[in-house]
Amino acid sequence: MWEDQRGRIEFPHEKLTPKRIDELLEHLASEKRVADLADVEVWIAGARIHRDSPRVFEDGVEGFWLAAFSRMGAKATAEHCAPSLRDFPTNPELFDLLMAGARAARATSVAERITP
């Protein structure tokens, strides 16, 4: 993910105003690092879960991702952001899809830690 790349976007060290978000997205677009996600519906789990993060920081990060997905053509709204999978609407298909993604991400993370 973009925020994990050193030297690119260090969310904790800068204020993510709408102007700064636009600058960051323009820079990413100039590097052809903005995907085409037309007709994709995006749900963001795991947002706003760190109790030590200031609210203004979390608002900025959420604003960045909503703007990024919007620029990519995806359908993403503040209602599609939640601290955990349990906080999403009770849609069994969506829940199963999200849980499968979480399991795959966890498995990838474990594999990366044990791969020499």
C-alpha positions in Angstrom: 0.0 0.0 0.0 1.1 3.5 -0.6 1.6 4.6 3.0 3.9 1.6 3.6 6.4 2.8 1.0 9.3 4.7 2.5 9.9 8.1 1.2 6.5 8.4 -0.6 3.7 9.2 1.7 4.4 9.3 5.4 0.9 10.0 6.8 2.0 10.5 10.4 4.5 13.3 9.4 2.3 15.5 7.4 -1.1 17.1 7.6 -3.5 15.7 5.0 -5.5 18.7 4.0 -7.7 18.5 0.9 -5.1 20.4 -1.0 -2.3 18.1 0.2 -4.3 15.0 -0.7 -4.8 16.4 -4.2 -1.1 17.1 -4.6 -0.3 13.5 -3.4 -2.8 12.0 -5.8 -1.5 14.1 -8.7 2.0 12.9 -8.0 0.9 9.3 -7.9 -1.0 9.8 -11.1 2.1 11.3 -12.8 3.9 8.1 -11.8 1.1 6.0 -13.3 0.4 4.5 -9.8 -3.4 5.2 -9.8 -5.4 2.1 -10.9 -8.6 2.0 -12.9 -11.2 0.8 -10.4 -14.3 1.8 -12.4 -17.4 0.0 -11.2 -15.6 -1.3 -8.1 -17.3 -0.9 -4.7 -14.7 -0.3 -2.0 -15.2 -1.1 1.7 -12.4 -0.1 4.2 -12.0 -2.2 7.3 -9.6 -1.4 10.1 -10.0 2.3 9.9 -10.0 4.3 13.2 -8.8 1.6 15.5 -5.6 2.9 17.0 -6.6 4.6 20.3 -3.4 6.7 20.3 -4.1 8.3 16.9 -5.4 11.8 17.0 -8.8 12.1 15.3 -7.5 14.7 12.9 -4.9 12.2 11.7 -7.5 9.5 11.2 -9.8 12.0 9.4 -6.9 12.9 7.0 -6.0 9.2 6.3 -9.7 8.4 5.6 -10.0 11.5 3.4 -6.9 10.5 1.5 -8.2 7.0 0.8 -11.7 8.1 -0.1 -10.3 10.7 -2.5 -7.9 8.1 -4.0 -10.6 5.5 -4.6 -12.9 8.2 -6.0 -10.2 9.3 -8.4 -9.7 5.7 -9.5 -13.4 5.5 -10.3 -14.4 3.3 -7.4 -17.5 3.8 -5.3 -16.2 4.6 -1.8 -18.0 6.6 0.8 -17.5 7.4 4.5 -20.2 4.9 5.2 -18.0 2.2 3.7 -15.3 2.8 6.3 -15.4 1.0 9.7 -13.0 0.0 12.5 -13.8 -3.7 12.0 -15.7 -6.1 9.9 -18.3 -6.4 12.6 -19.2 -2.7 12.1 -20.3 -3.2 8.4 -23.9 -3.6 7.5 -25.2 -7.2 8.0 -24.9 -8.4 4.4 -23.9 -12.0 4.5 -22.2 -12.0 1.0 -20.2 -8.9 1.9 -19.2 -10.3 5.3 -18.0 -13.6 3.7 -16.1 -11.7 1.1 -14.4 -9.4 3.6 -13.6 -12.3 5.9 -12.0 -14.3 3.0 -9.9 -11.2 2.2 -8.8 -10.8 5.9 -7.8 -14.5 6.0 -5.8 -14.2 2.8 -4.0 -11.1 4.1 -3.2 -12.8 7.4 -1.9 -15.9 5.5 0.2 -13.7 3.3 1.6 -11.8 6.3 2.5 -15.1 8.1 4.1 -16.5 4.9 6.2 -13.4 4.5 7.5 -13.7 8.1 8.5 -17.3 7.8 10.0 -17.1 4.3 13.8 -16.7 4.4 
